[in-house]
Structure formats: structure tokens, C-alpha cells
């Protein structure tokens, strides 16, 4: 019989109004960075936020402007978690950890 696999995911808002996500070894990763690392485009993120709120905070919009590419967001996560190796190895590890710990199936 297979046991339950649970990884707690915590979402917090810091003093500047930025939402951070923590799970497994990933601590205080800005939510916008995490969404970009999952492959969502700037427009997709804004569209989903606008469906929930009438106005988009300037901070969220500015964060989206900074993270232009998925790879940039993944490298930020790697730096924050002190992952070492070649760029390809690092990107593969970040993707694998997000897939395994944030959204296990």
C-alpha cells in the first residue's frame, strides 16, 4: 500500500506587499518568480490576477517586468537555494524539484 506524500506549501506576504512561496528547500521565493519558472507568460499571470482582483498592484506589475524569461526565474531560484553545477544541471534540478515538491502527482 502506498503512503500519502505531503509537502507543506506556505504563501506569505512580506512588508513590501510581495507574496512569497515556501516549500521543501525553497524558502521565500517570490510568487511571480515561481509562476514564471513554471512557464506562465506575463500576460497569463496578469490575466489570472485580474480575474480575482479589479486592480493589479504596481508591485506585481513591476515584478513581472523584471522576470522576462522563464530561465531567468529558474536561475534566481537556484541562486536563492545555493544549487551548484552547470547551467543545464541547475535548470534541470530546479524544474525537477518544483515538479516533485510543489505539484506531486
C-alpha positions, 0 to 999 in steps of 0.5 A: 500500500502506498503512503500519502506524500505531503509537502507543506506549501506556505504563501506569505506576504512580506512588508513590501506587499510581495507574496512569497512561496515556501516549500521543501528547500525553497524558502521565500521565493517570490510568487511571480518568480515561481509562476514564471519558472513554471512557464506562465507568460506575463500576460497569463499571470496578469490575466489570472490576477485580474480575474480575482482582483479589479486592480493589479498592484504596481508591485506585481506589475513591476515584478513581472517586468523584471522576470522576462524569461522563464530561465531567468526565474529558474536561475534566481531560484537556484541562486536563492537555494545555493544549487551548484553545477552547470547551467543545464544541471541547475535548470534541470534540478530546479524544474525537477524539484518544483515538479516533485515538491510543489505539484506531486502527482 
